[in-house]
């Protein structure tokens, strides 16, 4: 009889190896070449990407990364590694946990090789995206499937699509918000900001907006706040085409005129703090709100390696092992 051995592959987006233009350029070239991320024909997209976008965007983003870089490295990588170590420390019987990134290091291929060398009977793929999107979760599936083509002997595969409404996830978010309210006082509005996607992707069938709405509704119910105390928005748009609305930055610019002077912002779509939360929200959007007449702005950190977050990840593994 085969002894059960489970491998868990935790996957997040990825990050540059250093806050420098060359490192950012290498990372962006890989990320923005994925057809799941940019669906434009490569014949049209790649010349634009390499001739215009990378040369100009890399240097600008490098400066932004420098403003959030931690002593141990990129925040996304640092917190993802802490998550992996914390989950592995739970010592689940016959379960090994590895971390890989869709783009950049540590690469998926090495993480998968390390897991499959242990004669697994099951491989659980855990994308660290609470809300499914074709541009994130499905991109993980594509990348893993391409790597697994190299192996003759494969274990059973279980893919965790998302966990947008999981009770432990909602409870972890609730705890986060309540800690912030206790420390900073209850704000006039709680802004719940998700990463956006082009509206066209949703029209073509990506159910990401619905999954974001599911998370928002569940969190709103858990917090039991009045209807007008929470606002759901979308951030991080890129390019010229319309993205999901309302936009976070434009919403924050309008709120002070409406008498909203104190806000707190949480970004439930990010399992770990990164450029989009620490620079875009905590720095850029804070400045937008205060310049528009706001008085108090607090960013509620991502769940990162908080014990309640590791509890959630452990539950996802145990139920699927």
Residue pairs with C-beta under 8 A, 6 or more apart in sequence:
2 121
3 94
3 121
4 94
4 121
4 122
5 94
5 96
5 118
5 119
5 120
5 121
5 122
6 92
6 94
6 95
6 96
6 120
6 121
6 122
6 123
6 124
6 317
6 321
7 95
7 96
7 97
7 98
7 115
7 116
7 118
7 120
7 122
7 123
7 124
7 155
8 87
8 95
8 96
8 97
8 98
8 124
8 126
8 317
9 98
9 99
9 100
9 108
9 111
9 112
9 115
9 123
9 124
9 125
9 126
9 144
10 80
10 83
10 84
10 87
10 97
10 98
10 99
10 100
10 126
10 128
10 313
11 99
11 100
11 101
11 102
11 108
11 125
11 126
11 127
11 128
11 140
11 144
12 76
12 80
12 99
12 101
12 102
12 127
12 128
12 271
12 272
13 31
13 76
13 101
13 102
13 103
13 136
13 274
14 27
14 30
14 31
14 76
14 101
14 102
14 103
14 104
14 105
15 27
15 74
15 76
15 77
15 101
15 104
15 274
15 275
16 23
16 24
16 26
16 27
16 62
16 65
16 74
16 104
17 23
17 26
17 27
17 104
17 105
19 62
19 65
19 66
19 69
19 74
20 62
21 58
21 59
21 62
22 58
23 62
24 58
24 59
24 61
24 62
24 65
25 54
25 55
25 58
27 103
27 104
28 53
28 54
28 57
28 58
28 61
29 49
29 50
29 54
30 103
30 104
31 37
31 102
31 103
32 38
32 49
32 53
32 54
33 42
33 46
33 49
34 102
34 103
34 139
35 42
36 134
36 135
36 138
36 139
36 142
37 135
37 139
38 45
38 49
39 201
61 275
64 275
64 279
65 74
65 275
65 279
67 279
67 283
68 75
68 275
68 278
68 279
69 75
70 78
72 78
74 274
75 272
75 273
75 274
75 275
75 278
76 272
76 273
76 274
76 275
77 101
77 105
79 272
79 273
79 302
79 304
79 305
80 99
80 101
80 128
80 271
80 272
81 99
82 304
82 305
83 99
83 128
83 271
83 272
83 304
83 305
83 309
83 310
83 313
84 97
84 98
84 99
86 305
86 310
87 97
87 310
87 313
87 314
87 317
88 96
88 97
90 310
90 314
92 314
92 317
92 318
92 321
95 317
95 321
96 115
96 118
96 120
98 111
98 112
98 114
98 115
99 106
99 111
100 106
100 107
100 108
100 109
100 110
100 111
100 112
101 107
101 108
102 108
102 139
102 140
102 143
108 143
108 144
108 147
109 147
112 123
112 144
112 147
112 148
115 123
116 123
116 151
116 155
120 155
121 155
121 156
122 155
122 156
122 157
122 158
122 321
123 154
123 155
123 156
123 157
123 158
124 158
124 160
124 317
124 320
124 321
125 140
125 141
125 144
125 157
125 158
125 159
125 160
126 160
126 313
126 316
126 317
127 136
127 137
127 140
127 160
127 162
128 271
128 272
129 136
129 137
129 140
129 162
129 269
129 271
130 162
130 163
130 164
130 169
130 211
130 215
130 268
130 269
130 271
131 162
131 164
131 194
131 208
131 211
131 212
131 214
131 215
131 269
132 138
132 161
132 162
132 164
132 207
132 208
132 211
133 197
133 201
133 206
133 208
133 211
134 201
134 205
134 206
134 208
135 197
135 201
135 206
135 208
137 161
137 162
141 159
148 154
148 157
158 320
160 316
160 320
162 211
163 169
163 312
163 316
164 211
164 212
164 214
164 215
164 218
165 214
165 215
165 218
166 312
166 315
166 316
168 308
168 311
168 312
168 315
169 215
169 312
170 215
170 218
170 219
170 222
171 222
171 308
172 303
172 306
172 308
172 309
172 311
172 312
173 215
173 219
173 222
173 266
173 268
173 303
174 219
174 222
174 223
175 306
175 308
176 266
176 300
176 301
176 303
176 306
176 308
177 190
177 219
177 223
177 264
177 266
177 300
178 223
180 264
180 266
180 298
180 300
181 187
181 264
184 264
184 296
184 298
185 262
187 262
187 263
187 264
187 296
187 298
188 229
188 259
188 260
188 261
188 262
188 263
189 229
189 230
189 231
189 255
189 260
189 262
189 263
189 264
190 223
190 225
190 229
190 230
190 231
190 263
190 264
190 265
190 266
191 230
191 231
191 233
191 248
191 251
191 252
191 263
191 264
191 265
191 266
192 216
192 219
192 230
192 231
192 232
192 233
192 265
192 266
192 267
192 268
193 232
193 233
193 234
193 235
193 248
193 265
193 266
193 267
193 281
194 212
194 215
194 232
194 233
194 234
194 235
194 244
194 267
194 268
194 269
195 234
195 235
195 236
195 267
195 269
195 270
195 276
196 234
196 235
196 236
196 237
196 243
196 244
196 247
197 206
197 208
197 209
197 243
197 244
198 239
198 241
198 242
198 243
198 244
199 241
199 242
199 243
199 244
200 241
200 242
201 208
202 208
202 209
202 244
209 244
212 232
212 234
212 269
213 232
215 268
215 269
216 230
216 232
216 268
219 230
219 268
220 230
223 230
231 246
231 251
232 246
233 246
233 247
233 248
233 251
234 243
234 244
234 245
234 246
234 247
234 248
235 247
235 248
235 249
235 267
235 276
235 280
235 281
235 285
236 276
236 280
237 243
237 247
248 265
248 281
248 285
249 284
249 285
249 288
252 263
252 285
252 288
252 289
252 292
252 294
253 288
253 289
253 292
254 292
255 263
255 289
255 292
255 294
256 289
256 292
256 293
256 294
257 292
257 293
260 294
261 293
261 294
261 295
261 296
262 294
262 295
262 296
262 297
263 289
263 294
263 296
263 297
263 298
264 297
264 298
264 299
264 300
265 281
265 285
265 297
265 298
265 299
265 300
266 299
266 300
267 276
267 277
267 281
267 302
270 276
270 277
270 302
271 302
271 303
271 304
271 309
272 302
272 303
272 304
273 301
273 302
273 304
274 302
277 299
277 301
277 302
281 299
282 299
285 297
286 297
286 299
289 297
290 297
303 309
303 312
